[in-house]
Amino acid sequence: MRSLFWRIFASFWLAIALVAGLSLLLGRMYNQDAWILSQHPALDKLAEQWTVRYESQGAQSAQALLESRKREFGVDIQVFDETGRPLVRGTFPPRAEAFEQRRAPHKRLPWRRLSAEYNSPQTGETYLFLYRIPIAELAAWHRSSLLMPLSALVIAILVLTAFSLWLTLSITRPLNRLRGAVHDLGQTSYQQSSLAQLAERRDELGVLARDFNHMGARLQGLIGSQRQLLRDVSHELRSPLARLRIALALSERADAAEQAKLWPRLHQECDRLEALISEILALARLDADLGPPQPIDLALLLDKLREDASLAAPEQQLQIQVEPHQPLNGWTTMLQGALDNLLRNALRFNPAGKPIEISVQEENGQLCISLSDHGPGVDEALLSRLGEPFFRAPGQSSPGHGLGLAIARRAAQRHGGQLELGNRPGGGFCARLLLPFSPQAKH
């Protein structure tokens, strides 16, 4: 997996390695004697050529070679044997040697003094070569020899610049695409295809693009659902308001007896409107900040639901199966609202004489709260739409607004779980809340 971290790391490592390598190279060129001995043209193969001449042609021919190098390069050369005895006169003047001896070791001389040993492959003799290169000549040679390291430096800079440019573009171009996607998302014109190529990358930017696509799709879905909710709310509020307006208009033209008949209708429409607004507010509150989850006493919560059901529908029976200390963390008010809506939905359709069954059990590492009735159930083709705000199955005569299942589904999602709706095999309707034991609030 290509990683952006390793790209940046490699670029810095390469830059440091190039700088360090060039520093070492320049240091060897300017400061080490071995570099001068191996690269200076005056010393090129001099020891080998002098040894051949000295051993084959004698001291006079060897001396001539030293003098020719002196005339060509201005370098003074002396040659000694293993005991330090000079083998030829050399090119270094005696007065210059005396001057060198008089100078203190810490004082700078006008020449650079270098020495090297050479072993003859023919006789095995060891010769000591002593070179004195004038500082001016050495500086001139350094200037002329700078072409190679400068060329290497220029090439290294160009390579590093190209690599840095590539690395910079590999970071800034995706970021510019993301910036454009953020702008489009703010303008509600975001298209996931704009980041399709970037999302295929296998580094951190690709992960970011995929997460951004997921976020953008979810935001668009939320915006769309909010717009649909506003349209549905407007439609649902318009109906009771229209009935109120008609009833008020009729009451204005009616006599006292007719007005007395209209007042119960006005109160009924106001109650419906208040109930609808309460359900809308309950649905909206589910998206508020919940705080940390707290332990929930399920047995106590279900007992409260039994009491409420006995008051609202005393003819109905509830069968509850739950362990006394069933562990669950969450938000009590939200879960109570979800179960209350599911129970009220079951009370509307469950026939008298048959119990509503509520059971709590562990299922695949989650807590399953199942609520079943013996009502007519729902058409299989409509099950997928249950839980949508303001959706009511055709032919439903109950006074609900279609928000109860939406509240229960949203509560399950905020717990990090889900709501499953379906028909019982033997007849009736079943709602199952699947909740994690220790949830984190989900938006």
DAJOJO-V797536 format. One record per pair of residues at least 24 apart in sequence whose C-alpha atoms are under 10 Angstrom apart, sorted by the first residue. I is the first residue (numbers start at 0). J is the second residue. D is the distance in whole Angstrom. If there is no record, write none. Layout:
i->[I;I]
j->[J;J]
d->[D;D]
This chain:
i->[0;0;0;1;1;1;1;2;2;2;2;2;3;3;3;3;3;3;3;3;4;4;5;6;6;7;7;7;7;10;10;10;10;11;11;13;13;14;14;14;14;14;14;14;17;17;17;17;18;18;18;21;21;21;21;21;24;25;25;25;28;28;28;28;29;29;29;32;32;32;32;32;33;33;33;35;35;35;35;36;36;36;36;38;38;39;39;39;39;39;39;40;40;40;41;41;41;41;41;41;41;41;41;41;42;42;42;42;42;45;46;46;46;46;46;46;46;46;46;47;47;47;47;49;50;50;50;50;50;50;50;50;50;50;51;51;51;53;53;54;54;54;57;58;58;58;59;59;60;61;61;61;61;62;62;62;62;62;63;63;63;64;65;65;66;66;69;72;72;72;72;73;73;73;73;73;74;74;74;74;74;74;74;74;75;75;75;75;75;75;75;76;76;76;76;76;76;76;76;77;77;77;77;77;77;78;78;78;78;78;78;78;78;79;79;79;79;79;79;80;80;80;80;80;80;81;81;81;81;81;82;82;82;83;83;84;85;85;85;86;86;89;90;90;91;91;91;108;108;109;109;109;110;110;110;110;111;111;111;169;170;172;173;173;173;173;173;173;174;174;174;176;177;177;177;177;177;180;180;180;180;181;181;183;184;184;184;184;187;187;187;187;188;189;189;189;190;190;190;191;191;217;224;224;227;228;228;228;228;231;231;231;232;232;232;232;232;234;235;235;235;235;235;236;236;236;236;237;238;238;239;239;239;239;239;239;239;239;240;240;240;241;242;242;243;243;243;243;271;271;271;274;274;275;275;275;275;278;278;278;278;278;278;279;279;279;279;279;279;281;281;281;281;281;282;282;282;282;282;282;282;282;282;283;283;284;284;285;285;285;285;285;285;285;285;286;286;286;286;286;286;287;288;288;289;289;289;289;289;289;289;290;290;290;290;291;291;291;291;291;291;292;292;292;292;292;292;292;292;292;292;293;293;293;293;293;293;293;294;294;294;294;294;294;294;294;295;295;295;295;295;295;295;295;295;295;296;296;296;296;296;296;296;297;297;297;297;297;297;297;297;297;297;297;297;297;298;298;298;298;298;299;299;300;300;300;300;300;301;301;301;301;301;303;303;304;304;304;304;304;305;305;307;307;307;308;308;308;308;311;311;312;312;312;312;313;314;314;314;314;314;314;315;315;315;315;315;315;315;315;316;316;316;316;316;316;316;316;317;317;317;317;317;317;317;317;317;318;318;318;318;318;318;318;319;319;319;319;319;319;319;319;320;320;320;320;320;320;320;321;321;321;321;321;322;322;322;325;325;325;325;325;326;326;326;327;327;327;327;327;327;327;328;328;328;328;328;328;328;329;329;329;329;329;329;329;329;329;329;330;330;330;330;330;332;333;333;333;333;333;333;333;334;334;334;334;334;334;334;335;335;336;336;336;336;337;337;337;337;337;337;337;337;337;337;337;338;338;338;338;338;338;338;338;338;338;339;339;340;340;340;340;340;340;341;341;341;341;341;341;341;341;341;341;341;341;342;342;342;342;342;343;343;344;344;344;344;344;344;344;345;345;345;345;345;345;345;345;345;345;346;346;346;347;347;347;347;347;347;348;348;348;348;348;348;348;348;348;349;349;349;349;349;349;350;350;350;355;356;357;357;357;358;359;359;360;361;361;361;361;362;362;363;363;364;364;364;364;365;365;365;365;365;365;365;366;366;366;366;366;366;366;367;367;367;367;367;367;367;367;368;368;368;368;368;368;369;369;369;369;369;369;369;369;370;370;370;370;370;370;371;371;371;371;371;371;371;371;371;372;372;372;372;372;372;372;373;373;373;373;373;373;373;374;374;374;374;374;374;375;375;375;375;375;376;376;376;376;376;376;376;377;377;377;377;377;377;378;378;379;379;382;382;382;382;383;383;383;385;385;385;386;386;386;404;407;408;409;409;410;410;410;411;411;412;412;412;413;413;413;413;413;414;414;414;414;414;415;415;415;415;416]
j->[200;201;202;200;201;202;203;200;201;202;203;204;166;169;170;201;202;203;204;205;202;203;202;166;169;163;166;167;170;159;162;163;166;159;163;159;162;155;156;158;159;160;162;163;152;155;156;159;152;155;156;148;149;151;152;155;148;145;148;149;141;144;145;148;137;138;141;111;112;113;114;115;113;114;115;113;137;140;141;113;114;115;130;140;144;72;132;137;140;141;144;68;72;140;65;68;69;71;72;73;74;75;130;132;68;72;74;76;130;128;78;115;116;117;118;119;126;127;128;117;118;119;120;78;78;117;118;119;120;121;122;124;125;126;119;120;121;86;87;119;121;122;87;86;87;88;87;88;87;86;87;88;89;86;87;88;89;90;87;89;90;89;89;90;90;91;132;132;133;136;137;131;132;133;136;137;110;111;130;131;132;133;136;137;110;112;129;130;131;132;133;112;113;114;128;129;130;131;132;114;127;128;129;130;131;114;115;116;126;127;128;129;130;116;125;126;127;128;129;116;124;125;126;127;128;116;124;125;126;127;125;126;127;126;127;127;126;127;128;126;127;129;130;131;129;130;131;133;134;133;134;135;134;135;136;137;135;136;137;204;204;197;197;198;204;205;207;208;204;207;208;208;204;207;208;211;212;208;211;212;215;211;215;215;215;216;218;219;215;218;219;222;219;215;216;219;215;216;219;215;216;442;387;388;388;279;387;388;389;388;389;390;275;276;279;388;389;389;272;275;276;389;400;271;272;275;276;272;268;272;265;267;268;269;270;271;272;275;268;269;272;268;268;269;267;268;269;272;398;399;400;399;400;399;400;401;402;400;401;402;403;405;406;388;389;400;402;403;406;333;336;402;403;406;336;388;402;403;405;406;407;409;410;406;409;333;406;333;406;407;409;410;412;413;442;409;410;413;440;441;442;442;440;442;329;330;333;413;439;440;441;329;330;439;440;328;329;330;438;439;440;327;328;329;330;331;414;437;438;439;440;327;328;329;330;331;437;438;326;327;328;329;330;331;436;437;324;325;326;327;328;329;330;331;332;334;323;324;325;326;327;328;331;321;322;323;324;325;326;327;328;331;334;335;359;368;322;323;324;325;359;323;324;331;332;334;335;338;335;338;339;357;358;335;339;335;338;339;342;343;339;342;339;342;343;339;342;343;346;343;346;343;346;347;351;351;346;350;351;352;353;354;346;349;350;351;352;353;354;355;346;349;351;352;353;354;355;356;342;346;353;354;355;356;357;370;372;354;355;356;357;358;370;371;354;355;356;357;358;359;369;370;356;357;358;359;360;368;369;357;358;359;360;368;358;359;360;359;360;361;366;436;366;436;437;365;366;434;435;436;437;438;414;434;435;436;437;438;439;413;414;415;434;435;436;437;438;439;440;410;413;414;438;440;410;406;407;409;410;411;413;414;406;407;410;411;413;414;432;407;410;403;406;407;410;403;404;405;406;407;408;409;410;411;418;432;368;369;370;403;404;406;407;410;430;432;403;407;402;403;404;405;406;407;369;370;371;403;404;406;407;408;429;430;431;432;370;371;372;403;430;399;403;372;397;399;401;403;404;428;370;371;372;373;374;376;427;428;429;430;372;373;374;372;374;396;397;398;399;372;373;374;375;376;395;397;427;428;373;374;375;376;427;428;374;375;427;429;429;429;430;431;431;431;432;433;433;434;435;436;433;434;433;435;433;434;435;436;416;432;433;434;435;436;437;416;431;432;433;434;435;436;416;417;418;431;432;433;434;435;418;430;431;432;433;434;418;419;420;429;430;431;432;433;420;428;429;430;431;432;421;422;423;426;427;428;429;430;431;422;423;426;427;428;429;430;422;423;425;426;427;428;429;422;423;426;427;428;429;422;423;426;427;428;421;422;423;426;427;428;429;420;421;422;426;427;428;421;422;421;422;419;420;421;422;419;420;421;419;420;421;418;419;420;430;432;432;441;442;434;440;441;435;441;440;441;442;438;439;440;441;442;438;439;440;441;442;439;440;441;442;441]
d->[10;6;7;9;6;6;9;10;7;5;7;9;9;9;9;9;6;6;8;10;9;8;10;8;10;9;8;10;10;8;8;7;8;10;9;8;10;9;9;10;7;10;10;9;9;7;9;9;9;9;10;8;10;8;7;9;8;9;7;10;8;9;9;9;10;10;8;9;9;7;9;9;9;10;9;9;9;10;9;8;9;8;9;10;9;10;10;9;8;9;9;10;8;9;10;6;8;8;6;9;7;10;10;9;9;10;9;10;9;10;9;9;8;7;9;9;8;9;7;8;9;8;9;9;10;9;9;7;9;9;10;9;10;8;8;10;9;9;9;9;9;9;10;7;6;9;8;9;10;10;8;10;9;9;6;7;6;8;10;9;10;10;7;7;6;10;10;9;10;8;10;9;7;7;7;10;9;10;7;6;5;7;8;10;10;10;8;6;5;7;9;10;10;10;7;6;5;7;9;10;8;6;5;7;9;10;10;10;7;6;5;6;9;10;9;6;5;7;8;10;8;6;5;6;9;10;8;6;7;7;10;10;10;9;8;10;10;9;10;9;10;10;10;10;10;9;8;9;8;6;6;8;5;8;9;8;10;10;8;10;8;10;7;10;7;9;10;9;8;10;10;9;9;9;7;8;10;10;9;9;9;9;9;10;7;10;9;8;10;10;8;9;10;7;9;8;9;9;10;8;8;10;10;9;9;9;9;7;8;8;7;9;9;9;8;9;8;10;9;8;10;8;8;10;7;8;8;10;10;9;10;10;6;8;10;7;6;10;8;9;8;10;7;10;9;6;8;10;9;9;9;9;9;9;7;10;9;8;10;7;8;10;8;9;10;10;8;10;9;9;8;9;10;7;10;9;8;9;8;5;9;8;9;9;10;9;10;7;8;10;7;7;10;8;9;9;9;8;10;9;7;9;8;10;9;7;9;9;10;7;10;10;9;10;8;9;8;8;9;8;8;9;6;4;6;9;9;8;7;7;8;8;5;5;6;8;9;10;7;6;4;6;8;8;10;9;10;9;7;6;6;6;7;6;10;9;8;7;7;8;8;9;8;8;8;8;8;7;8;8;10;9;10;10;9;10;7;6;7;8;10;9;10;8;10;9;7;9;9;9;10;9;10;9;10;8;8;7;8;10;10;9;9;10;10;9;8;8;8;9;9;9;7;9;10;10;10;9;6;8;10;10;7;8;8;6;7;7;7;8;10;10;8;7;7;5;6;9;10;10;9;5;5;6;7;10;10;6;6;5;6;8;10;10;10;8;6;5;6;8;10;9;8;6;5;6;9;10;10;8;6;5;7;9;10;8;8;8;9;9;9;10;9;7;9;10;8;9;8;5;7;9;9;9;8;6;5;7;10;10;7;10;9;9;8;7;6;8;9;9;9;8;9;9;10;9;9;9;6;9;9;9;10;8;7;8;10;9;10;9;10;9;8;7;8;8;8;9;6;4;8;9;6;8;10;9;9;10;9;10;10;10;7;10;10;9;9;9;9;5;7;9;8;7;10;8;9;7;7;9;7;10;10;7;10;10;7;9;9;10;10;10;8;9;9;9;10;7;8;10;8;7;6;8;8;10;9;8;9;9;8;10;9;10;9;10;7;9;9;8;8;5;7;8;10;9;9;9;5;5;8;10;8;9;6;9;10;10;9;10;10;10;10;10;10;10;9;10;10;9;8;10;10;10;10;9;7;8;9;10;6;6;5;6;9;9;10;8;6;5;6;6;10;10;10;6;6;5;6;9;10;8;6;5;7;8;10;9;10;7;6;4;6;9;10;8;6;5;6;9;10;9;8;10;7;6;4;6;9;9;8;8;5;5;7;9;10;8;8;6;4;7;9;10;10;7;4;6;10;9;10;7;5;7;8;6;8;7;5;5;8;10;8;7;10;8;7;9;9;8;8;10;7;7;9;10;8;9;10;8;10;9;10;9;9;8;8;10;9;10;10;10;10;9;8;6;8;9;8;5;5;6;5;6;6;6;9;7;7;6;9;9]
